[in-house]
């Protein structure tokens, strides 16, 4: 971190110049996290008279912050537990200090969602279904930039599929340790990518429902308090997007783990719970299938390796690659079975 940033984001500096806006200048403050990337952010825990707060330095401009504020307030209005952005003593929703924006919310005391606790999984997927249902007509307040995702998944998956073919040529050329591991698992991974790319071409994007999406709905952002109430935190990435994108992101993080290991029953039971709030159509099932099918880590690690083969940390990327391919056969079995279930459910043939 640059020394100037270090000084501005120090606990002492924040306490002196940011907390007085909330009449918390005598509070205790401790830095929890700091990321000095292009999207620089910092998180602090603030305590005062037995009350605890989360102070965050955000990485986006005011217009996007207003969108995030709108999202949180909308969900709060529909009884979704979210930490609201608190007002300053001047009734503002942020503090600007040295061209950096800070927001304050209550500190949610609890534990993150445990993916091995089936009650946590059930309640978190029900909650996501509810969030998508109540935000179908969401609109941000005036002055906001309306964030939108709505990426063409077919375009990106076909591009990534072609890149994997290029990386296979590199692997045959270099014949190093990384390439050897890459080629050992290539058949399974390219089959996963092929299924993903081919079926994605048939998705009618006009039939994908759009809602407000969290887009980082993972266990660290899903908190269960002491009364087992579920809270959703960190809306930094939220956008208007396809609800099935939000859902697919959640499932990929859940299923790729060793203990859940592409468990089809877990997916189907969770989908049943989600659809109590937000039923999915054929194109949304296709989207979910292709998103879960593509060997994302295998592609990403290979891209990092072959794009920078002379300077990358080869030992580190080899370790990551080995870990990423451990369950690829299970993933392929899962995808084939899920594809068959979709074909039976909708009486269609998904591939030629």
Secondary structure, DSSP 8 states (H G I E B T S, - for coil): --HHHHHHTSHHHHHHHTGGGGT-TTSEEEEEEEE-STT-EEEEEEEETTEEEEEEEESS-HHHHHHHHHHHHHHHHTT--B--B---TTS-S-EEETTEEEEEEE---SEE--TT-HHHHHHHHHHHHHHHHHTTT----TT----B----HHHHHHHHHHHHHHHHHHHHHH--HHHHHHHHTHHHHHHHHHHHHHHHTT--GGGS-EEEE-S--SGGGEEE-TT--EEE---TT-EEEEHHHHHHHHHHHHHTSTTTTT-HHHHHHHHHHHTTTS---HHHHHHHHHHHHS-HHHHHHHHHHHTSTTTS-HHHHHHHHHHHTTTHHHHHHHHHHHHHHHHHHHT-----
